[in-house]
Amino acid sequence: MTPPGADAGSGALGGAAERPQLRANALGLIDCIGQSVANIAPTLTPALNIAVVAGLAGSGSWLGFLVATVGILFVALNIATLSRRHTLSGSYFIYIGRTVGPLAGLIAGWLMIGAYLGTTIAISVSEVLFLENFLASLGLTAFMPNAYVAACGFIAVASVAAYRDVRLSARFGLVLEVASIVILIAITAIVVFQRGTVIDARQLDFTSLGYGGIMSSLTFAVFSFVGFESSATLARETRNPERNVGLSVTLSAMLAGLFFVAITYFMVLGMADDTRALGDSSAPFIVMTERAGLTAAGSAMYFGALISGLACLLASINAASRLMFSMARYGYLAAALKTVHSRHRTPSVAVLLAVAVTLAGSLATLPLGALEAFGFAGTLATFGFLVVYFLICLAAPLDQFRAGTLAPRHLLVSGGGTLMMTFVIFGSLYPVPPWPQNLLPYLFLAYLAAGSAWFFRLTRRSPHLLSAISSDMES
């Protein structure tokens, strides 16, 4: 009997040389940026996430996002360092497995798969909420389909694009995200024009900003960036991945950060610094437009959120399926997941599994209410991202040390990212959130324990799998 992963060895007749592979060189730099930006879903920050930051940081909200941007850029630079030497779809489990250790890499891959699938569930249920609000803003509430039918519809659209063509799905996601951002920028520009100035003395008075609140808001500001790293999972399908993966991750984080800082500043300006009203609202952007007398702008905003969510859903399916595909080719997950469609050249079985988990999770959590389900699934996903970001910051200088290229700048970037992620992880756990949110860390630990137990058992039975991580088993 052939052990798991053994058929991936180079030169095996009738094995790796004949089976379909992912479509090499299908993606350029713009496509990679599209994947990462779509996974960030920048539109959802002014639509939802900014409320928490504004409630804590007040007029210093823009500064909170600026500090978060610097922290995320540290993480992005660590990813860029690793991506230049390891150009595989496994990305994060490869990065960490080849430096910190194979078991740590397997756990990182397991966490990232869970994080991306948690994101797909969170976004799917939020799409139901956005569609309901969009139709209500047009007076078409009667045309709102059943919530379960609506969720299935959004998942179906994303799954078809993810299954058929990676270039199509990356560019489709980028077009949707750019369109939604343009809509928000246009509406915000009208509000600022009504104010007659772009100068907000209160926001720019550094002596009066509440720095304690700004520090408290960093955890939630960083949450807005998760997904920026996802283009690394498409390295196998990217032209010149040594350059384009790291550049796309870094540029995506930088562009998203600039957008968050600017949109936050101008939203607070548009609200005449009434950050309490923003913080108390579940739809902060709508509060701003209504105060400016632009009630019709709500429809445009909800439409922008709809297409942004669809882009994020598609990008998350792409990322999760590539990680599952890679880990299966290394023998760590079910062999069926390493299947590549002979015509579309996508990891078809992994895509279908990601879609199935998304569908099951969305239908199971919708009874909680779309907003509650979004919060639960999104928080669980974020725990996974943060732990892997932390491990990436540790892995990057170790990788450079082993390559004999370690320089002081690598230590500086690693230290900055590690400190930021430590602070954010602590901030997500303390102060302890109220029930039932306080159960989420334990659910995350249960998922982590299940994956750890599986991989420990697997590698005990097949010790050769531990050494396989140092080879290219994706071909």
Order of alpha helices (4+ residues) and beta strands (2+ residues): alpha-alpha-alpha-alpha-alpha-alpha-alpha-alpha-alpha-alpha-alpha-alpha-alpha-alpha-alpha-alpha-alpha
